[in-house]
């Protein structure tokens, strides 16, 4: 058949094929097409089910057409596209969906089928009306708190569809909005955003944002996109669909809402940027389509309080805040309600895990001159005994920081406690410019829930806060300016002087200060005394006013001085370390015991001086305390009580019975700086008094007053009190970086009450001739700055010099020496050196820069070897900078390959086709100074020397075999101490690989086979090439057929032109010819067909024209070249037979033998 086009261009002739015709004639419409049926629909799509598929043999395609209307769809209407319509069985699909339709519209659909000849048929029309579109309505709302254990358990202060009023600015709200789909279709993948309007500007809808008037907020009850599992707004007759809860965003995820379903979205919002007194409404907006919802039946409404007086917030933070900025979570309505009353029931909570739980209370006042009193009540799940709860206030001005005013460290877990604070001075510094005051409550970091039950701030006019702050004793021997001082300021009398005798005038100057915000007006300071059996460090109680006239029971009375007159003004004589402002006081004498009226404003102080004397009733040797009152009323506080001990006491100093010792801190056995020096001594006191051991820096000490003594120039240590004859001890933690030795002076002082009563011994420096006497000696840590490898990057087996920058400047007792340990692991001690392998070390080497040497032993893997260096001095003290880390590097040395041997040096003999490929190996020894385990991999190639690009040949089973790393096996590598390994690379050589032996006329005889291996050690690639071997020719064939079946033939007949065939397949790697012979065919029990009745030929033939088969071999010049792939290379021999007349019937069989010969001319 010949096919031509209109231009006369014809294809090749094609032979007629009876099985598959070359041309078909078809004028029949495709049969069996089933009708489309309705499956489902939306407002914009219709899904139709396919009917029966056509049985048309010459099927081409289906087409679906549709239009608006009830009938009459034609092929000129809209065509629907679906790739499944190209398949007779619809590609296994059962339905097809037509999209982009109009809502509430009737459509008519039909399907057509077409064959290859252009015949067609259609089915029955189907009509479908699309759904009405969806209608999304904002139906209801609920304004919730954020106080639940999850997003579905939050409470609300009001019922559904009820506005929140009088909302504190900054208040946090969970706005729950209910929407429903009252349309006929579901929505697909719609996202909704939250908007607000201020009712003063209706219609101006603004997205809720980070800094908008209504802002999105973080929440505490859940995480963004948590599932809302049930409704809480108004009851709805539609079917519920789970909604979602959102924090720190104004946008939901995409959402599908079916027709007649409803859901609720909840947004965490805050109001810190709103305007006071304004009303705000919320709505959801279809963000996907950029349009409002279809209707709004209810708007969440929030009215802000007209004035702003408080703003509470909370968070859990890894560090305490440094400013007054609001915290992450503003209080919700429930929170404000919870902390409004101390009901021990309703508490606002902040949960923390390994952070500080913090609550910030900001309160606004009308000014900045009132005192502030703050009270917090609550509890914590973590006991304050474990982690204190702290109250702080923010102080502006020069401080500009949070300051602590109160704390609780005593309460137990889950128990109620109260913390209160008061600010009564420097008031303007505790308000900002808008009169806000800021208070923090926090608990030290842990895992706990801090619960606030009540918080209150109150404001009141400030009050005075007057205290007695200093005193000083004077002799009555001069005027206000000239009288001599008996003791230093705030020092009891007689500490250094002579005790006061009864009836002798003495003067006492006292200073008072007002640190409160209110004025201390017209204070009249009266002098009072009290006796004590101890000292005046605390209030002894039992106070008595010093009288003007002695009545016989008083211990002191006012006196008259010849040096000043009553009421003389004082000027500032005492130390004013507080930098208060001085206000003149008065000198007071008989006939007065009260100062003139003095008024002190905030941070003002005054000095009042009195002259009086001890009466006969006073206790001989007794100790007395003195204070001021405001005409009999206690002052607010007393920093100091004046103290005096009258004459008449008797006491002697204790004495050493065992000399003091510093426990052997000497130049040869110094104490490491930072360690303790333990001092001991034993003393005896004649009166049996307890005593103290004082180790002073100089030979100067002042005995105490029922207290430890004071080393006037500083002490190394002072012991606790010890009983007479019992050893006393104290310790000094050395911190003397600049000294190697320091003198010490030991005193023993008894403990007695009364100023000047206690006595101290003369000093002792111990037994100086032995190591335990003064001075003590300090050993300083050696300096260790760095360590380095001086000659880095060496070959295996080399020596490395490792040097430190180190020194030790201690010289007492001989120059200190250095001990250096360089270790494999980060652990060493002075006594044992490295706890694991030592790289190198040096001991007792002179300062500076200790150095040691590491001699590597090959083989060693290449790379960087980290070491840890430790420096000690000869006293065993470690450098504070131990350890220092560095490394040395062993170079990577190229591996050395030995002789590469291919196939053990033997020629390669292949298996014939059908047998397993012969495995041929190339092997070599490899030596590596980095060790045989450093060897990463090897690859190899076995190739014929004539291969293109020799060993860089492209893989070819004829002449080039690439061996990858998985077939190159490393062996004889025992461990990292072994230098040498053997790599053996093995390839499976195909039966048709090119021979290189001296077979006759072999064109490849001049060539041979070699191997090349490349060994990789991670850096270097090293190669070796083997000596050559020959690949031996394999001459082999296989006859594909097991029998030559001539079929059934009668006697005196032959096969004629009907030939049997044998397929001669080359099973070797050379071109082959065939030697052929046979034997007679026999029948059992009798009958023979001689061999020459069989004929053969290299092409189809008629019996009688072929070659007779003989019993001797005949060369059959078949054409079977050398194979170049696994595909069969073959030639066929055609066979026929003639049956002689009268040959007995039956089955005859015999053997024909095929032998492969090298086809010398077939290369």
ZAZADO-489367 format. One record per residue (C-alpha): x, y, z. Coordinates in steps of 0.05 Angstrom, whole numbers. Example, Ala and Ser with C-alpha at 12.3 -4.5 7.8 and 13.67 -1.06 7.14 Angstrom:
- x_y_z
- 246_-90_156
- 273_-21_143
//
This chain:
- x_y_z
- 0_0_0
- 24_70_-16
- -3_133_18
- 4_202_-15
- -19_271_4
- -50_326_-38
- 19_351_-60
- 38_283_-87
- 87_268_-31
- 83_194_-17
- 105_149_40
- 144_85_31
- 108_24_7
- 79_-16_64
- 66_-90_55
- -6_-111_69
- -14_-138_139
- -72_-186_148
- -71_-182_224
- -70_-107_232
- -98_-75_169
- -63_-15_139
- -129_20_124
- -198_19_155
- -264_45_129
- -314_69_184
- -380_105_173
- -415_82_237
- -430_128_296
- -397_107_361
- -444_63_401
- -460_54_475
- -450_124_502
- -484_133_570
- -516_198_594
- -486_247_645
- -522_248_712
- -522_299_769
- -474_284_827
- -466_348_868
- -464_423_862
- -442_488_895
- -460_560_877
- -405_562_825
- -395_489_804
- -431_426_783
- -404_356_788
- -432_305_739
- -424_229_738
- -402_194_674
- -449_143_644
- -429_82_605
- -368_89_561
- -371_76_486
- -351_10_456
- -325_43_393
- -261_9_369
- -236_71_333
- -248_117_393
- -220_187_389
- -248_229_447
- -307_253_488
- -330_326_493
- -378_359_542
- -416_422_523
- -460_465_567
- -499_531_569
- -548_568_612
- -619_544_602
- -662_482_606
- -647_448_539
- -617_452_471
- -543_450_484
- -501_441_420
- -429_435_400
- -426_510_390
- -438_523_464
- -385_525_519
- -338_465_519
- -316_436_586
- -242_417_591
- -223_351_626
- -162_310_606
- -200_246_626
- -245_256_565
- -188_233_521
- -194_163_548
- -248_113_527
- -257_93_600
- -251_164_626
- -182_145_652
- -217_109_709
- -252_171_733
- -326_170_751
- -341_244_754
- -322_311_724
- -332_381_754
- -351_443_714
- -329_507_750
- -335_582_743
- -411_579_740
- -459_632_765
- -499_623_829
- -574_606_826
- -570_592_751
- -598_534_710
- -550_499_663
- -559_444_612
- -503_395_597
- -491_339_546
- -434_294_525
- -411_275_455
- -365_218_432
- -322_220_369
- -285_165_330
- -223_169_287
- -264_174_224
- -301_235_250
- -365_199_267
- -399_223_330
- -457_211_376
- -488_248_435
- -527_227_496
- -586_254_536
- -583_325_564
- -581_337_639
- -602_403_673
- -576_428_740
- -589_493_777
- -530_519_818
- -538_535_891
- -549_604_917
- -483_635_940
- -458_635_1011
- -480_690_1059
- -434_703_1118
- -465_741_1175
- -434_768_1239
- -487_742_1286
- -466_749_1359
- -407_763_1405
- -381_754_1475
- -326_795_1508
- -285_747_1551
- -230_748_1602
- -164_712_1590
- -165_671_1654
- -178_600_1633
- -134_539_1634
- -145_536_1559
- -179_578_1506
- -246_543_1516
- -251_556_1591
- -244_632_1595
- -297_668_1636
- -335_732_1618
- -358_791_1659
- -420_802_1616
- -469_759_1577
- -470_748_1502
- -482_810_1460
- -470_856_1520
- -422_914_1514
- -365_925_1563
- -367_994_1595
- -320_1034_1638
- -262_994_1611
- -194_1013_1639
- -147_1039_1585
- -99_983_1571
- -147_929_1592
- -140_863_1555
- -201_829_1525
- -214_765_1487
- -264_785_1434
- -306_725_1412
- -345_737_1348
- -396_688_1320
- -408_683_1245
- -457_639_1207
- -467_618_1135
- -541_628_1118
- -530_621_1043
- -537_561_999
- -464_545_990
- -402_536_1032
- -344_584_1033
- -276_561_1010
- -210_582_1042
- -232_649_1068
- -189_687_1119
- -221_739_1164
- -189_799_1196
- -211_840_1256
- -227_914_1248
- -253_969_1293
- -288_1036_1288
- -296_1092_1338
- -369_1110_1342
- -350_1184_1334
- -327_1165_1264
- -378_1114_1240
- -358_1074_1179
- -284_1089_1186
- -263_1016_1197
- -190_1007_1215
- -150_942_1219
- -132_921_1290
- -56_928_1292
- 6_929_1335
- -1_1003_1353
- -73_1017_1333
- -124_1044_1382
- -149_972_1389
- -86_930_1386
- -76_856_1381
- -46_825_1443
- -12_762_1469
- -57_718_1511
- -45_671_1569
- -98_618_1559
- -71_588_1495
- -30_594_1432
- -47_624_1365
- -94_580_1324
- -117_538_1383
- -184_505_1368
- -249_534_1395
- -291_472_1407
- -359_501_1426
- -400_564_1423
- -405_615_1479
- -439_673_1444
- -514_670_1430
- -547_603_1417
- -551_588_1342
- -598_540_1306
- -546_523_1254
- -495_467_1260
- -431_483_1299
- -362_482_1265
- -299_489_1307
- -268_558_1305
- -200_585_1326
- -167_630_1379
- -116_682_1359
- -62_722_1394
- -15_776_1369
- -51_779_1302
- -113_808_1271
- -121_752_1219
- -149_682_1221
- -123_625_1179
- -163_604_1117
- -229_573_1135
- -285_534_1100
- -356_544_1128
- -411_500_1102
- -481_526_1088
- -523_527_1152
- -462_523_1196
- -434_573_1245
- -369_583_1282
- -334_631_1330
- -267_665_1324
- -233_694_1386
- -180_750_1384
- -136_773_1442
- -138_849_1440
- -115_906_1485
- -136_978_1493
- -73_1014_1513
- -77_1063_1454
- -150_1082_1458
- -179_1150_1472
- -211_1160_1540
- -286_1163_1542
- -294_1135_1472
- -335_1076_1447
- -306_1025_1398
- -341_972_1356
- -310_909_1325
- -325_870_1262
- -297_814_1220
- -277_829_1148
- -269_780_1090
- -194_790_1079
- -189_738_1023
- -238_774_978
- -226_844_1006
- -300_855_1023
- -342_862_1086
- -385_804_1109
- -455_799_1078
- -489_826_1141
- -474_847_1212
- -528_833_1264
- -485_849_1325
- -421_888_1338
- -375_876_1399
- -376_943_1435
- -326_970_1484
- -332_1037_1521
- -269_1064_1553
- -271_1097_1621
- -270_1173_1618
- -210_1178_1664
- -147_1137_1671
- -126_1121_1742
- -94_1052_1737
- -62_1006_1687
- -41_937_1709
- 1_888_1669
- 41_825_1680
- 91_778_1647
- 144_726_1661
- 212_749_1639
- 283_722_1640
- 308_788_1670
- 277_843_1710
- 252_905_1673
- 293_968_1674
- 239_1017_1654
- 165_1031_1669
- 141_1004_1603
- 78_962_1608
- 89_887_1610
- 66_837_1558
- -3_820_1586
- -50_875_1609
- -101_855_1662
- -169_834_1636
- -235_854_1670
- -232_794_1715
- -161_812_1736
- -180_882_1756
- -239_853_1795
- -196_800_1828
- -146_849_1857
- -196_901_1878
- -214_866_1944
- -175_826_1995
- -223_767_1994
- -172_711_1998
- -210_676_1942
- -206_710_1875
- -134_719_1852
- -102_742_1788
- -45_695_1768
- 19_696_1728
- 52_629_1715
- 127_625_1706
- 176_570_1687
- 249_588_1701
- 232_662_1695
- 212_719_1740
- 136_725_1748
- 124_800_1749
- 64_845_1760
- 67_919_1744
- 17_965_1778
- 15_1035_1748
- -30_1085_1786
- -44_1157_1769
- -51_1212_1821
- -70_1285_1817
- -1_1312_1835
- 68_1292_1858
- 72_1318_1929
- 33_1265_1967
- 64_1207_2004
- 48_1138_1975
- 28_1076_2013
- 22_1011_1975
- -5_944_1999
- -2_878_1961
- -32_813_1986
- -27_746_1953
- 10_680_1953
- 55_636_1911
- 61_563_1896
- 136_571_1911
- 151_589_1983
- 183_657_1992
- 232_622_2038
- 260_592_1974
- 251_652_1928
- 235_720_1958
- 175_760_1935
- 197_832_1925
- 161_899_1921
- 195_954_1882
- 178_1025_1863
- 206_1064_1805
- 247_1125_1825
- 258_1178_1773
- 308_1234_1777
- 382_1217_1784
- 365_1146_1806
- 320_1130_1747
- 314_1057_1767
- 271_1007_1805
- 286_1008_1879
- 265_955_1930
- 220_979_1986
- 197_913_2017
- 201_838_2009
- 179_773_2040
- 226_714_2050
- 191_680_2107
- 123_655_2083
- 108_584_2060
- 80_561_1994
- 6_573_1980
- -3_615_2043
- -30_686_2044
- 19_742_2060
- 21_818_2054
- 77_864_2031
- 71_939_2044
- 113_998_2023
- 112_1072_2038
- 144_1131_2003
- 146_1192_2048
- 205_1232_2023
- 234_1257_1958
- 163_1248_1934
- 169_1282_1866
- 220_1229_1845
- 168_1174_1850
- 120_1205_1800
- 129_1215_1725
- 110_1278_1690
- 37_1257_1686
- 35_1238_1760
- 37_1163_1748
- 72_1121_1801
- 97_1051_1784
- 102_990_1829
- 129_921_1815
- 115_856_1851
- 159_798_1829
- 187_733_1855
- 258_710_1844
- 265_664_1784
- 236_595_1788
- 176_553_1767
- 115_579_1803
- 48_614_1800
- 47_683_1833
- -23_702_1854
- -47_772_1869
- -107_775_1915
- -106_850_1930
- -69_912_1909
- -80_982_1935
- -45_1049_1929
- -65_1106_1974
- -41_1178_1975
- -37_1225_2035
- 1_1288_2054
- 72_1270_2076
- 91_1268_2149
- 155_1284_2185
- 204_1228_2198
- 251_1252_2252
- 307_1211_2281
- 368_1216_2327
- 427_1204_2281
- 492_1222_2317
- 522_1241_2384
- 589_1264_2414
- 613_1274_2486
- 645_1340_2508
- 680_1369_2568
- 649_1430_2599
- 712_1471_2588
- 695_1520_2533
- 639_1555_2496
- 598_1528_2438
- 658_1529_2393
- 716_1518_2440
- 698_1461_2488
- 741_1399_2480
- 714_1333_2456
- 719_1273_2501
- 710_1220_2446
- 701_1215_2372
- 632_1220_2341
- 585_1162_2358
- 637_1132_2406
- 618_1115_2477
- 652_1149_2536
- 705_1133_2561
- 734_1095_2502
- 800_1133_2501
- 794_1181_2559
- 779_1181_2633
- 713_1158_2661
- 664_1211_2685
- 660_1222_2759
- 595_1234_2795
- 578_1308_2805
- 624_1331_2748
- 593_1369_2690
- 593_1335_2622
- 565_1359_2556
- 529_1316_2504
- 515_1340_2433
- 462_1302_2394
- 439_1312_2322
- 370_1299_2294
- 346_1298_2222
- 279_1298_2186
- 279_1251_2127
- 204_1253_2117
- 166_1294_2067
- 128_1334_2120
- 155_1388_2166
- 175_1372_2238
- 148_1437_2266
- 168_1467_2333
- 199_1405_2362
- 223_1414_2434
- 278_1362_2444
- 281_1334_2515
- 340_1292_2540
- 326_1224_2571
- 370_1168_2599
- 365_1094_2613
- 413_1046_2647
- 437_983_2612
- 472_919_2632
- 500_914_2562
- 513_971_2513
- 471_1021_2476
- 470_989_2408
- 396_974_2419
- 340_1007_2458
- 350_987_2532
- 280_1013_2551
- 262_1045_2619
- 275_1117_2597
- 275_1175_2646
- 277_1249_2630
- 339_1285_2657
- 307_1331_2709
- 323_1403_2723
- 321_1390_2798
- 347_1327_2830
- 296_1296_2877
- 338_1239_2904
- 320_1183_2855
- 346_1208_2789
- 414_1185_2765
- 428_1250_2726
- 407_1322_2731
- 414_1384_2687
- 471_1430_2706
- 494_1501_2694
- 555_1517_2652
- 599_1577_2660
- 615_1573_2586
- 548_1587_2552
- 480_1612_2568
- 416_1572_2558
- 387_1579_2488
- 453_1597_2454
- 449_1576_2381
- 490_1518_2356
- 527_1514_2291
- 546_1451_2252
- 602_1416_2290
- 590_1344_2274
- 604_1304_2211
- 547_1311_2161
- 560_1250_2117
- 487_1250_2096
- 492_1320_2065
- 431_1345_2101
- 417_1420_2108
- 436_1447_2176
- 386_1485_2219
- 412_1520_2282
- 397_1484_2347
- 406_1507_2419
- 454_1499_2477
- 413_1475_2536
- 429_1482_2611
- 394_1487_2677
- 341_1516_2687
- 318_1481_2623
- 320_1408_2601
- 287_1421_2534
- 313_1455_2472
- 281_1516_2442
- 229_1500_2388
- 263_1476_2325
- 229_1464_2258
- 261_1416_2207
- 237_1409_2136
- 254_1348_2093
- 328_1330_2094
- 345_1383_2147
- 382_1368_2211
- 401_1405_2275
- 449_1397_2334
- 428_1406_2407
- 478_1406_2464
- 462_1392_2538
- 503_1401_2602
- 488_1355_2660
- 521_1312_2713
- 514_1245_2748
- 480_1246_2815
- 499_1208_2878
- 443_1159_2861
- 476_1138_2797
- 510_1070_2795
- 584_1070_2805
- 616_1041_2742
- 546_1037_2712
- 532_1046_2637
- 477_1093_2612
- 444_1108_2546
- 416_1176_2525
- 364_1197_2474
- 321_1256_2452
- 245_1259_2451
- 198_1312_2424
- 179_1337_2493
- 169_1266_2517
- 144_1234_2451
- 191_1185_2418
- 224_1206_2354
- 209_1163_2293
- 276_1127_2294
- 342_1124_2331
- 405_1109_2291
- 450_1119_2352
- 440_1121_2427
- 493_1161_2465
- 530_1117_2514
- 572_1132_2577
- 602_1090_2633
- 614_1124_2699
- 679_1116_2738
- 687_1062_2790
- 694_999_2747
- 754_952_2755
- 780_904_2701
- 846_875_2677
- 864_851_2608
- 869_777_2592
- 937_747_2576
- 963_695_2528
- 974_625_2556
- 988_595_2488
- 1022_641_2438
- 984_659_2375
- 998_620_2312
- 982_628_2238
- 984_552_2229
- 1050_552_2194
- 1041_603_2138
- 1114_616_2122
- 1160_630_2063
- 1171_556_2051
- 1099_538_2064
- 1060_599_2041
- 985_603_2039
- 955_605_1970
- 922_671_1956
- 847_660_1964
- 856_606_2017
- 844_615_2091
- 897_628_2143
- 875_600_2210
- 898_637_2272
- 895_607_2341
- 914_627_2412
- 893_613_2483
- 884_666_2537
- 866_670_2611
- 827_727_2643
- 836_742_2717
- 763_760_2725
- 741_699_2685
- 714_742_2629
- 703_714_2560
- 751_741_2509
- 764_754_2435
- 826_739_2394
- 840_798_2348
- 892_793_2293
- 907_865_2273
- 946_894_2216
- 983_943_2262
- 998_949_2336
- 935_989_2350
- 869_964_2379
- 808_990_2416
- 769_945_2462
- 695_935_2450
- 635_949_2492
- 605_881_2504
- 625_872_2431
- 687_849_2393
- 746_898_2394
- 765_942_2336
- 833_940_2303
- 844_1013_2291
- 881_1004_2225
- 843_943_2202
- 843_870_2222
- 860_805_2189
- 806_771_2231
- 772_773_2299
- 747_710_2332
- 680_694_2362
- 678_701_2437
- 716_646_2475
- 715_626_2548
- 776_641_2590
- 830_587_2582
- 794_559_2520
- 828_566_2452
- 801_620_2406
- 809_619_2332
- 793_660_2271
- 810_657_2197
- 828_706_2143
- 812_691_2070
- 873_717_2035
- 863_769_1981
- 931_802_1974
- 952_802_1901
- 1008_852_1913
- 1041_822_1976
- 1080_760_1991
- 1080_770_2066
- 1044_813_2117
- 1057_825_2190
- 1004_810_2241
- 993_831_2313
- 952_788_2359
- 913_816_2418
- 866_783_2468
- 810_829_2494
- 758_812_2545
- 684_823_2536
- 654_873_2586
- 595_920_2583
- 607_994_2586
- 647_1042_2545
- 721_1035_2561
- 711_977_2609
- 737_921_2565
- 813_913_2563
- 861_887_2511
- 929_853_2523
- 994_875_2493
- 1005_848_2423
- 1041_784_2407
- 1069_762_2339
- 1075_690_2361
- 1139_652_2360
- 1173_687_2303
- 1231_638_2303
- 1185_583_2278
- 1139_580_2218
- 1076_595_2258
- 1096_667_2277
- 1087_733_2242
- 1088_747_2185
- 1043_702_2145
- 1064_688_2073
- 1021_690_2010
- 1033_647_1950
- 1005_676_1886
- 979_637_1827
- 1027_636_1769
- 1009_678_1709
- 987_637_1649
- 968_678_1588
- 972_630_1530
- 1003_567_1501
- 1024_554_1430
- 1058_503_1387
- 1121_536_1362
- 1137_490_1304
- 1068_468_1283
- 1049_427_1221
- 1100_371_1226
- 1103_303_1194
- 1087_240_1235
- 1145_222_1280
- 1168_294_1288
- 1182_334_1351
- 1138_393_1372
- 1158_450_1418
- 1100_473_1461
- 1112_539_1496
- 1072_579_1545
- 1069_652_1562
- 1074_641_1637
- 1110_668_1697
- 1113_670_1772
- 1140_731_1808
- 1140_704_1879
- 1210_705_1908
- 1204_698_1984
- 1234_632_2005
- 1267_626_1937
- 1241_639_1867
- 1180_599_1851
- 1186_548_1795
- 1135_527_1744
- 1104_459_1730
- 1073_450_1661
- 1027_393_1643
- 1001_388_1572
- 944_337_1571
- 899_302_1521
- 839_314_1566
- 818_374_1606
- 839_347_1674
- 904_352_1713
- 928_360_1785
- 994_384_1813
- 1009_318_1847
- 988_270_1792
- 996_310_1729
- 949_293_1672
- 892_247_1691
- 896_215_1622
- 948_215_1567
- 1003_266_1574
- 1027_303_1512
- 1088_330_1548
- 1107_361_1614
- 1162_397_1651
- 1171_405_1725
- 1208_454_1769
- 1228_496_1710
- 1247_568_1722
- 1201_625_1706
- 1182_652_1655
- 1150_614_1597
- 1151_540_1614
- 1164_497_1553
- 1159_423_1539
- 1171_378_1479
- 1127_326_1448
- 1159_272_1406
- 1107_241_1361
- 1112_167_1344
- 1090_147_1274
- 1044_126_1246
- 998_183_1266
- 934_205_1234
- 937_273_1202
- 898_329_1233
- 895_377_1291
- 906_348_1361
- 876_390_1416
- 913_394_1482
- 898_425_1549
- 954_460_1587
- 959_468_1662
- 1009_511_1700
- 1024_502_1774
- 1077_532_1817
- 1123_491_1861
- 1075_500_1919
- 1020_466_1879
- 979_528_1865
- 944_527_1798
- 942_585_1750
- 874_617_1752
- 870_613_1677
- 880_537_1674
- 868_506_1628
- 892_538_1564
- 873_503_1499
- 912_497_1435
- 933_443_1387
- 988_415_1344
- 979_390_1274
- 1005_327_1241
- 1013_336_1166
- 981_290_1118
- 1035_250_1082
- 1023_222_1014
- 1012_147_1015
- 1063_104_979
- 1037_49_934
- 1074_-17_923
- 1074_-59_860
- 1004_-64_830
- 991_-135_806
- 935_-151_758
- 903_-221_763
- 962_-244_805
- 1005_-233_743
- 969_-286_703
- 937_-279_635
- 861_-270_638
- 817_-327_616
- 743_-310_610
- 682_-352_620
- 637_-361_560
- 568_-330_556
- 519_-358_604
- 570_-373_657
- 585_-324_713
- 631_-266_696
- 703_-278_715
- 725_-236_775
- 792_-203_761
- 829_-166_816
- 883_-114_818
- 918_-110_885
- 974_-69_916
- 1003_-54_984
- 997_18_1009
- 1041_48_1062
- 1022_112_1098
- 1060_149_1152
- 993_172_1178
- 974_100_1188
- 934_53_1145
- 869_74_1178
- 882_143_1147
- 869_111_1079
- 799_131_1059
- 784_95_994
- 810_69_928
- 785_65_857
- 814_26_799
- 808_14_725
- 824_-50_687
- 833_-32_614
- 862_-53_548
- 924_-14_529
- 890_8_465
- 828_36_501
- 814_108_484
- 851_152_534
- 881_89_565
- 865_89_640
- 822_151_631
- 777_111_585
- 702_113_587
- 673_51_618
- 662_-2_565
- 655_-77_576
- 698_-89_516
- 761_-53_538
- 750_-11_601
- 726_-32_670
- 720_21_724
- 720_-4_795
- 687_42_847
- 704_49_921
- 655_-4_943
- 692_-57_902
- 761_-36_927
- 771_-70_994
- 823_-50_1045
- 853_-107_1085
- 912_-124_1130
- 902_-58_1168
- 901_-78_1240
- 897_-13_1280
- 924_58_1283
- 994_32_1297
- 996_-3_1229
- 1030_31_1171
- 1010_-15_1114
- 946_-40_1083
- 928_-79_1020
- 877_-53_971
- 844_-105_926
- 799_-79_871
- 756_-129_835
- 716_-125_770
- 671_-175_736
- 698_-182_665
- 647_-196_612
- 654_-256_565
- 661_-210_504
- 720_-169_530
- 772_-158_475
- 826_-212_471
- 898_-191_463
- 930_-259_453
- 963_-283_389
- 901_-314_358
- 907_-315_282
- 896_-247_251
- 876_-218_320
- 880_-143_307
- 889_-131_382
- 949_-177_389
- 997_-117_395
- 960_-95_457
- 950_-122_526
- 910_-110_590
- 933_-68_649
- 905_-40_714
- 912_26_750
- 892_40_822
- 883_108_856
- 886_110_932
- 856_169_970
- 877_187_1041
- 830_246_1050
- 878_295_1019
- 921_262_967
- 906_217_909
- 963_170_893
- 964_122_834
- 1001_60_809
- 997_21_744
- 1007_-54_739
- 1048_-95_691
- 1008_-121_632
- 976_-189_621
- 941_-218_561
- 867_-231_555
- 859_-299_523
- 811_-312_464
- 749_-352_480
- 721_-389_418
- 652_-414_435
- 582_-421_406
- 514_-443_428
- 457_-470_386
- 395_-435_410
- 348_-492_390
- 351_-560_424
- 323_-596_363
- 317_-591_288
- 245_-609_280
- 228_-629_208
- 156_-647_227
- 118_-705_195
- 139_-725_125
- 119_-786_85
- 168_-831_49
- 190_-809_-19
- 174_-737_3
- 217_-678_26
- 210_-612_62
- 212_-573_-3
- 217_-498_13
- 197_-507_85
- 260_-499_126
- 276_-513_198
- 329_-467_228
- 385_-469_278
- 411_-405_309
- 486_-404_321
- 500_-354_378
- 571_-330_392
- 587_-347_465
- 660_-324_462
- 700_-262_448
- 724_-276_376
- 690_-280_309
- 670_-352_295
- 657_-401_239
- 623_-468_247
- 646_-539_234
- 586_-582_222
- 575_-657_217
- 521_-707_233
- 503_-780_239
- 448_-823_208
- 378_-816_237
- 352_-879_268
- 285_-909_286
- 274_-958_342
- 271_-1016_333
- 291_-1012_259
- 297_-960_206
- 349_-911_183
- 353_-846_145
- 424_-833_122
- 457_-769_142
- 463_-743_71
- 387_-738_66
- 393_-676_110
- 411_-612_73
- 431_-544_101
- 441_-474_73
- 456_-404_99
- 391_-378_70
- 323_-407_57
- 325_-461_3
- 286_-516_-32
- 308_-586_-12
- 352_-614_-64
- 389_-548_-74
- 424_-547_-7
- 488_-576_21
- 487_-648_41
- 504_-662_114
- 562_-710_121
- 591_-751_177
- 657_-713_170
- 665_-641_190
- 650_-588_139
- 665_-514_148
- 602_-473_146
- 622_-400_135
- 571_-368_180
- 577_-294_194
- 581_-287_271
- 628_-230_290
- 657_-218_360
- 602_-195_408
- 609_-124_435
- 552_-128_485
- 510_-179_520
- 462_-179_461
- 463_-243_422
- 507_-243_360
- 484_-300_315
- 473_-329_246
- 422_-380_223
- 430_-445_185
- 368_-468_147
- 352_-543_143
- 312_-590_100
- 305_-666_93
- 284_-716_42
- 253_-784_61
- 274_-842_16
- 221_-887_-14
- 198_-945_29
- 227_-914_92
- 189_-946_149
- 144_-896_185
- 161_-874_256
- 202_-824_295
- 273_-816_273
- 328_-780_311
- 401_-766_306
- 455_-717_327
- 483_-659_287
- 546_-630_317
- 564_-557_314
- 636_-536_331
- 662_-465_339
- 723_-445_298
- 760_-379_298
- 738_-339_239
- 807_-314_221
- 779_-264_171
- 721_-241_213
- 756_-196_262
//
